[in-house]
């Protein structure tokens, strides 16, 4: 019995080894070109792979100077390996990748061109954001050192009186020279704060006007204002000596909030953060493909920002002393994602209008899209804006359909819609037919998170949707 079973096993094994040795199954030969692995550790797993590099593909790995062959890719480490190492690895792979032997080889340029432009843009943007974070971390370390041990660089040949004269000219307070106490001149704390504010005000100019750091720190927000005196004063009164870590605030915010001298600054900061929260809600809705809610929130944020800046212009105590705040803006973020919402909603409205049963609702929704487009794009830019023209062009084509039966009210809606796009005029206030059920804020369940964190997180989520 056992002998028969062994004989059957050998016969089947022999058949399996030659199963594909027939001409019909060898017309398109494939070669193993990649083996993928995972260590199977939940939530903290690690991927690596063996990948074959053809000689003609050396330009794809310009930083690898060895000959073509098998390479082990593990994170940022790429090392050449022999075929014996590849096929004797005891780890079980989760995927084997085979390549048609006759497939056309491609260059690095061909591969890059095959990547969708939206994904290329996302990768480029993500890389730029990463480099900004690296630069910011490096700058922060430099700034932290300056906060603790920055002193004026003075000529070694200067005497104490000359050195004190220079430092005193940079100090905002009045002191009397005392020949017996020259240590004040050598370790003047006010010159340290002065240099700190100069570094801060220079660094914030390198950040995007919508950067999350302006919501994370009152110090960055104040540095953006351009008011060096107020920034120095708040650092002098409430600065923390142990703020060397990036996560720690630079001042005692609880005490600073209670100082009436800084009430105006805190009020403006909180207003700006509230606008940022509206933008974060819009971004979360956008990431969840809820364009209806997203566009309403983007419009709300745009109007909030416009109102905030108008109030600053009308208030000399702000416009004269804190001019830099006028440059803070979420406009680029609102436009970037708001435009996508406008395109999607306009297309959906058009689809409804093509259906006679939903035509009125489709036209009404199109009117609302046109209204919001004027806010998102801005009335001063819509005349030459390509997107605004594309939105209107769709409805101009709608008017040319001779087989379209419109009621008088529908014809009136369509006429107002087209004229709104042609002349850039307000299309009136139209609501869609049917019940409009209010939707809860997409961030109501995470209100304990700081606004800057929500904004940063939702911006990444929304950008990921664009890359899909």
C-alpha positions in Angstrom: 0.0 0.0 0.0 2.7 2.5 1.0 4.8 1.5 -2.1 1.8 2.2 -4.4 1.2 5.5 -2.7 4.8 6.5 -3.2 4.7 5.4 -6.9 1.6 7.5 -7.4 3.2 10.5 -5.8 6.3 10.2 -8.0 4.2 10.0 -11.1 2.1 13.1 -10.2 5.2 15.0 -9.4 6.7 14.2 -12.7 3.5 15.3 -14.5 3.5 18.6 -12.6 7.1 19.4 -13.5 6.3 19.0 -17.2 2.8 20.3 -17.1 3.6 23.6 -18.9 6.2 22.1 -21.3 3.8 22.3 -24.3 4.2 24.8 -27.2 0.7 26.3 -26.6 1.8 27.5 -23.1 5.2 28.8 -24.1 4.2 31.4 -26.7 4.6 34.2 -24.1 7.4 33.4 -21.7 7.5 35.3 -18.3 10.4 35.9 -16.0 10.4 36.4 -12.3 11.3 40.0 -11.6 10.2 40.8 -8.1 9.5 39.0 -4.8 7.7 40.9 -2.1 7.8 40.2 1.7 6.2 41.3 4.9 7.1 40.4 8.4 3.4 40.0 9.4 3.6 42.1 12.5 0.2 43.8 13.0 0.2 47.6 12.9 4.1 47.8 12.9 4.9 45.5 10.0 7.9 46.0 7.6 8.0 45.4 3.9 11.0 44.6 1.7 11.6 43.1 -1.7 14.0 41.5 -4.1 13.8 43.2 -7.4 15.7 42.3 -10.7 17.2 45.3 -12.5 17.8 44.9 -16.2 21.0 46.3 -17.6 19.0 48.7 -19.8 17.3 50.1 -16.7 20.5 51.3 -15.0 19.3 54.9 -15.6 16.4 54.2 -13.3 18.8 53.7 -10.4 21.4 56.3 -11.1 22.7 56.1 -7.5 23.5 52.4 -7.8 26.9 51.9 -9.5 27.0 48.1 -9.5 26.0 45.8 -12.4 22.5 44.8 -13.2 20.9 41.9 -11.3 19.0 41.2 -8.1 18.8 43.9 -5.4 17.3 43.9 -2.0 15.1 47.0 -1.3 14.5 47.6 2.4 13.3 51.2 3.2 16.1 53.5 2.0 18.7 50.8 1.9 19.3 49.1 -1.5 22.0 46.4 -1.7 23.0 44.0 -4.5 22.4 40.3 -3.8 23.1 37.0 -5.6 20.5 34.8 -7.1 21.3 32.2 -4.5 20.4 34.6 -1.7 17.1 35.4 -3.4 16.0 31.9 -3.9 17.3 30.5 -0.6 15.5 33.1 1.6 13.5 31.1 4.1 10.8 33.8 4.6 7.6 33.1 2.8 6.8 35.9 0.2 3.3 37.3 -0.1 3.6 38.1 -3.8 5.7 37.1 -6.9 5.8 39.4 -9.8 6.4 38.1 -13.3 7.1 40.2 -16.4 6.4 39.4 -20.0 9.8 38.7 -21.6 8.8 40.6 -24.7 7.5 43.7 -23.0 9.0 46.9 -24.2 11.6 48.4 -22.0 11.0 52.0 -20.8 13.1 54.9 -19.6 12.8 56.9 -16.5 11.1 59.6 -18.4 8.6 57.2 -19.8 7.8 55.9 -16.3 7.4 59.5 -14.9 5.1 60.4 -17.8 2.9 57.3 -17.0 2.2 58.7 -13.6 -1.1 60.7 -13.5 -0.4 64.5 -13.3 -2.6 64.7 -10.2 -0.4 62.1 -8.4 2.8 63.8 -9.6 1.5 67.1 -8.2 0.6 65.5 -4.9 4.1 63.9 -4.5 5.8 67.2 -5.4 3.6 69.1 -2.9 4.2 66.5 -0.2 7.9 66.6 -0.8 7.9 70.4 -0.6 5.9 70.2 2.6 8.3 67.7 4.1 11.3 69.8 3.2 9.6 72.9 4.8 9.1 70.8 8.0 12.8 69.8 7.9 13.9 73.4 7.4 11.5 74.5 10.1 12.8 71.9 12.6 16.4 73.0 11.9 15.4 76.6 12.2 13.6 75.9 15.5 16.7 74.2 16.9 18.7 77.3 16.0 16.1 79.5 17.5 16.0 77.5 20.7 19.8 77.9 21.1 19.5 81.6 20.5 16.8 81.8 23.2 19.2 80.4 25.8 22.7 81.6 24.9 22.5 84.2 22.1 24.8 87.2 22.7 25.9 90.0 20.5 28.8 89.3 18.3 31.1 92.2 19.2 34.7 92.9 18.4 37.0 91.5 21.0 39.0 94.7 20.9 36.0 96.7 22.3 36.1 97.7 25.9 33.2 97.1 28.2 31.8 100.6 27.9 31.6 100.3 24.1 30.1 96.9 24.3 27.4 98.0 26.7 26.6 101.0 24.5 25.9 98.8 21.6 23.7 96.4 23.6 21.9 99.2 25.4 21.0 100.7 22.0 19.2 97.4 21.1 17.5 97.2 24.5 13.9 98.6 24.9 14.5 99.7 28.5 16.5 102.5 30.1 19.4 101.6 32.3 22.1 103.6 34.1 25.7 102.7 33.4 27.4 101.3 36.5 31.2 100.8 36.3 31.0 98.2 39.0 28.4 96.0 37.2 29.6 95.4 33.7 28.1 91.9 33.7 24.8 93.5 32.6 26.5 94.5 29.4 27.9 91.1 28.7 24.7 89.1 29.3 22.0 91.5 28.4 18.7 89.5 28.2 17.0 92.1 26.1 19.5 91.7 23.3 18.7 88.0 23.3 15.0 88.7 22.9 15.6 91.3 20.3 17.6 88.8 18.2 15.0 86.1 18.8 12.2 88.2 17.4 14.3 89.1 14.4 14.9 85.4 13.7 11.2 84.6 14.2 9.9 87.4 12.0 12.3 86.3 9.2 11.3 82.6 9.5 7.6 83.2 9.3 8.0 85.0 6.0 9.2 81.8 4.5 6.0 79.9 5.5 2.9 79.8 3.3 0.2 82.3 4.3 -2.1 79.4 5.2 0.4 77.4 7.2 -1.0 75.6 10.2 1.8 77.0 12.5 0.0 80.4 12.5 -2.9 78.7 14.3 -0.7 76.6 16.5 1.3 79.4 18.1 0.3 82.9 19.1 4.0 83.8 18.8 4.1 82.8 15.1 0.8 84.6 14.5 2.2 87.7 16.2 5.6 87.4 14.3 3.6 87.5 11.1 2.0 90.8 12.1 5.3 92.6 11.7 4.9 94.3 15.1 8.3 93.6 16.6 7.8 95.7 19.7 4.7 93.7 20.8 6.4 90.4 20.1 9.4 91.4 22.2 7.2 92.5 25.0 5.2 89.2 25.2 8.4 87.2 25.1 10.0 89.3 27.8 7.0 89.1 30.1 5.8 85.5 29.5 8.7 83.7 27.8 9.5 80.2 29.1 13.1 79.2 29.7 12.3 75.5 29.1 10.8 75.9 25.7 13.7 74.2 23.9 11.5 71.3 22.7 9.5 71.9 19.6 6.3 70.7 21.3 6.5 73.2 24.1 5.0 76.7 23.8 7.5 79.6 23.9 5.4 81.6 26.4 3.1 81.0 29.3 -0.1 81.3 27.3 -2.5 81.1 30.3 -0.9 84.2 31.9 -0.5 86.0 28.6 -4.2 85.6 27.9 -5.0 87.4 31.1 -3.0 90.4 30.3 -5.3 93.2 29.1 -2.4 94.7 27.1 -2.5 91.7 24.8 -6.3 91.4 24.6 -6.4 92.8 21.0 -3.8 90.3 19.9 -5.6 87.3 21.4 -8.9 88.4 20.0 -7.5 88.5 16.5 -5.7 85.2 17.0 -8.9 83.5 18.1 -10.8 85.0 15.1 -8.2 83.6 12.7 -8.3 80.2 14.4 -12.1 80.1 14.1 -11.8 80.7 10.4 -9.3 77.9 10.2 -11.8 75.6 11.9 -14.3 76.3 9.2 -11.8 75.5 6.6 -10.9 72.3 8.4 -14.5 71.2 8.4 -14.8 72.0 4.7 -11.7 69.9 4.0 -13.0 67.0 6.0 -16.3 67.1 4.0 -14.3 67.3 0.8 -12.2 64.3 1.8 -15.4 62.4 2.5 -16.7 63.2 -1.0 -19.5 65.4 0.4 -19.1 68.3 -2.0 -22.5 69.9 -1.1 -21.4 70.5 2.6 -17.8 71.3 1.6 -18.7 74.1 -0.8 -21.0 75.7 1.7 -18.2 75.6 4.3 -15.6 76.9 1.9 -18.0 79.8 1.1 -18.5 80.5 4.8 -14.8 80.5 5.4 -14.2 82.9 2.5 -16.8 85.3 3.8 -15.4 85.0 7.4 -12.0 85.9 6.2 -13.2 88.8 4.1 -15.1 90.2 7.1 -12.1 89.8 9.4 -9.8 91.7 7.0 -12.4 94.4 6.4 -12.7 95.0 10.2 -8.9 95.2 10.4 -8.7 97.8 7.6 -11.3 99.9 9.4 -9.5 99.7 12.7 -6.4 101.9 12.8 -5.1 100.2 16.0 -4.8 97.0 13.9 -4.1 98.2 10.3 -1.3 100.6 11.4 0.4 98.3 13.9 -0.2 94.8 12.7 -0.1 95.1 8.9 1.3 91.7 8.3 -2.0 90.0 9.3 -3.5 91.1 6.0 -1.2 88.6 4.3 -2.6 85.7 6.3 -5.1 83.9 4.2 -6.8 80.5 3.5 -7.7 81.7 0.0 -5.3 79.4 -1.9 -6.7 76.3 0.0 -10.3 77.4 -0.4 -9.9 77.9 -4.1 -7.9 74.8 -4.7 -10.5 72.5 -3.3 -13.6 74.7 -3.8 -13.0 74.6 -7.6 -13.2 70.8 -7.6 -16.5 71.0 -5.7 -17.8 73.5 -8.2 -17.0 71.3 -11.1 -18.5 68.2 -9.5 -21.7 70.0 -8.4 -22.2 71.7 -11.7 -21.9 68.4 -13.5 -24.4 66.8 -11.2 -26.8 69.6 -11.6 -26.5 69.3 -15.4 -27.2 65.6 -15.2 -30.4 66.3 -13.3 -31.5 69.0 -15.7 -31.2 66.6 -18.6 -33.8 64.4 -17.0 -37.2 66.0 -17.4 -38.4 64.7 -14.0 -35.6 66.5 -12.2 -35.1 69.4 -14.5 -36.3 72.1 -12.2 -34.2 70.9 -9.3 -31.1 70.6 -11.6 -31.5 74.2 -12.7 -32.0 75.5 -9.2 -28.9 73.6 -8.0 -27.0 75.1 -11.0 -28.0 78.6 -9.8 -26.6 77.9 -6.4 -23.4 76.6 -7.9 -23.0 79.8 -9.9 -23.6 81.9 -6.8 -20.9 80.0 -4.9 -18.5 80.1 -7.9 -18.7 83.9 -7.7 -17.7 83.8 -4.0 -15.0 81.1 -4.3 -13.3 82.6 -7.4 -14.0 86.2 -6.5 -16.1 88.8 -8.5 -12.9 90.6 -9.4 -11.4 87.5 -11.2 -14.4 85.7 -12.7 -14.4 87.6 -16.0 -11.1 86.0 -17.1 -11.3 82.8 -15.0 -11.2 79.6 -17.1 -13.2 77.5 -14.6 -16.0 80.0 -14.5 -16.1 80.0 -18.3 -16.3 76.2 -18.4 -19.1 76.1 -15.9 -21.2 78.6 -18.0 -20.3 76.9 -21.3 -22.1 73.7 -20.1 -25.3 75.7 -19.7 -24.9 77.6 -22.9 -24.8 74.2 -24.7 -28.0 73.3 -22.8 -29.9 76.3 -24.4 -29.0 75.0 -27.9 -30.9 71.7 -27.5 -33.9 72.1 -29.7 -35.7 69.0 -28.3 -35.7 70.3 -24.7 -39.2 71.1 -23.4 -39.0 73.8 -20.8 -41.8 75.3 -18.7 -41.9 79.0 -18.3 -40.3 78.9 -14.9 -37.6 76.6 -16.1 -36.9 78.9 -19.1 -36.7 81.8 -16.7 -34.2 79.9 -14.5 -32.1 78.9 -17.4 -32.0 82.4 -18.8 -30.9 83.9 -15.4 -28.3 81.2 -15.1 -26.8 81.8 -18.5 -26.8 85.6 -18.1 -25.1 85.2 -14.7 -22.2 83.4 -16.3 -22.0 85.7 -19.3 -22.1 88.9 -17.3 -20.8 87.7 -14.0 -23.9 89.1 -12.2 -25.5 87.8 -9.1 -28.0 85.0 -10.0 -30.3 85.6 -7.1 -31.1 83.4 -4.1 -32.4 80.0 -5.1 -32.8 76.9 -3.0 -33.2 73.5 -4.4 -36.7 71.8 -4.3 -37.4 69.4 -1.6 -36.3 69.2 2.0 -32.8 70.2 2.9 -31.8 68.1 5.9 -29.2 69.9 8.0 -26.0 67.9 8.3 -23.9 67.7 11.4 -20.4 69.1 11.3 -17.9 66.5 10.1 -15.6 67.5 13.0 -18.1 67.6 15.8 -16.9 64.3 17.2 -13.2 65.4 17.4 -13.7 68.9 18.8 -11.1 68.1 21.6 -8.3 68.2 19.1 -6.6 71.6 18.6 -7.7 73.4 15.5 -4.2 73.5 14.0 -4.0 69.7 14.2 -7.4 69.2 12.6 -6.5 71.7 9.8 -3.2 70.0 9.1 -4.8 66.5 9.2 -7.8 67.3 7.0 -5.6 69.1 4.5 -3.7 65.9 3.9 -6.9 63.9 3.7 -8.3 66.3 1.1 -5.1 66.2 -1.0 -5.2 62.5 -1.0 -8.7 62.6 -2.6 -7.2 64.7 -5.4 -4.6 62.1 -6.1 -7.1 59.3 -6.5 
